[in-house]
Amino acid sequence: MSSDVVFQMQVLSGTHLIAGERVVGAGERVPIVDPATEARCGEFAEATAEEIDRAVVAAGVAQREWWALSALERTVALHDVAARLEAGAAKVGECLTREMGKPFRESHWEGGAAASAFRYYAELARHDQGRIAGPAIAGQVHMTMKEPLGTIVSIVPFNFPVLLFGWQAAAALAAGNAIIVKPSELTPLTILMVMDAFADLPVGLVQALTGGAAVGQALVAHSDTHGVAFTGSVPAARAVARAAAERFKPTLIEASGNDPFIVMPSADVELAARGAAFAAFLNCGQVCTSAERFYVHADVHDRFVERLAAEATALRIGSGLDDVDIGPLASARERDRVEAIIARAVAQGARVVCGGRRPTAPSTGWFLEPTVLEVEHSFDIMHGECFGPIAPVCRVTSLDEAIALANDSQFGLGANIYTDRLDEAFRAIEEIESGIVWVNTPLNDNDAVPFGGRKFTGSGRELGAEGLEQFRRSKMVMVAPRAEPDPEWFPYPDGDGFRSVVETGE
Ligand code: NAD
């Protein structure tokens, strides 16, 4: 047990980061509970209206200072943030495991995982800041200049708080903005701890205000915030998008998914089952791009189910600070919700191949066994986001059927296919209605390639050049090197009037 991180979690409890200061919050206190032990591991404060106002004012000042720097100075500063994220990854990772339960291997990785996005955007943002168009008037310069939006509100969920905030912050800061993050109620201390990585930026450029939905709403609705980056569930996304629309604020929405995972007969079934287990059970299934619906060709279905169940039952469950493969669900409410999904599937006729119960050990904590079910596509479990350690498998008889069922969804984040046939791979790429398709390589991403979804999964993109544009606006600029009269100005020549052109036909 690392007493240093436990001590720091106590120090951070109830604070916000406002204008560079760790401020003890004046609002209501809410406990934070370690999902592996069910013991209180800290608390957070609901940010008050006065604290929100103070942070917004500080962000405005800091943003102007940041944008007044040269692009190269911002680049250097963002590379420094990347190095600091990596240096602090173990500490932040431990805090994350204590707050939401994921195995330390995953939280340690996450602590530094956004560093590469900071490096990528540090360089991309200075590569160009607009474009010169061919002039519509000879001798003039006509161009688009890219400007920051101003102050960005970042609202992030509990499942990958550091990575997801990092992706948003890397692009938003590189584009010249300030950012205020409102973390999940389940992982506020992790976000407060990761603030150390931004300590050398202008005071107030990156700030953290803790609290629930009301704090998020107040930040989005505030007259002096200018853009929103939201990651979370569909109901919250809708509420955020509505509030942002009142002021026409550009809004990035990354909401829920229920990704399909297709296995065709040409695939290496053993490997597909290992990939499936990782895609379904990573972070106890609490990944927006978790594989949530398996459509497996009848020729390999039984073998795949057997191998997937073997993978699932071999996973070690326990505290994320021990040597385990999966930790608990993040809260009691989450476990209850996931258990209800399993119960409903069983009531509709699902066969439990393995799991489906609370493990006998550990005896405390919100653990749930990784679960493999045989289901029909019509069951409710195939039509909502499970966000838990469940792999429901449905037998299909053709790629046509698999793609049709994959597309029978309200969501459109990721999609997987395991096949050795290029023709099948390219049909999946072209025909599946999703923002991402993984062929034989589940769950991977790349800072240089945009990430996001369609349908109820959201709008906008993170990462890639598109992710930077999310936080910039363009300004049309036209420059005449000398002031000269324009032939379009008044007075209009008589010969151009209605009478001359139409009535007399001259
Ligand atoms: P959540 O929607 O409950 O909370 C997300 C954040 O929104 C939290 O900070 C929460 O306090 C805030 N919030 C909730 N209601 C709000 C409101 N009315 N106004 C303003 N803010 C509000 O989500 P969660 O349970 O923390 O995370 C799980 C969800 O996130 C899943 O649905 C998952 O798919 C989604 N997610 C999506 C992506 C993606 O990239 N598409 C990535 C990760 C997670």
Boltz pocket constraint, residues with backbone or C-beta under 6 A from the ligand:
constraints:
  - pocket:
      binder: B
      contacts: [[A, 155], [A, 156], [A, 157], [A, 158], [A, 159], [A, 160], [A, 164], [A, 182], [A, 183], [A, 184], [A, 185], [A, 211], [A, 212], [A, 213], [A, 214], [A, 215], [A, 216], [A, 217], [A, 231], [A, 232], [A, 233], [A, 234], [A, 235], [A, 236], [A, 237], [A, 239], [A, 240], [A, 253], [A, 254], [A, 255], [A, 256], [A, 257], [A, 287], [A, 288], [A, 385], [A, 387], [A, 413], [A, 453], [A, 457], [A, 458]]
      max_distance: 6.0
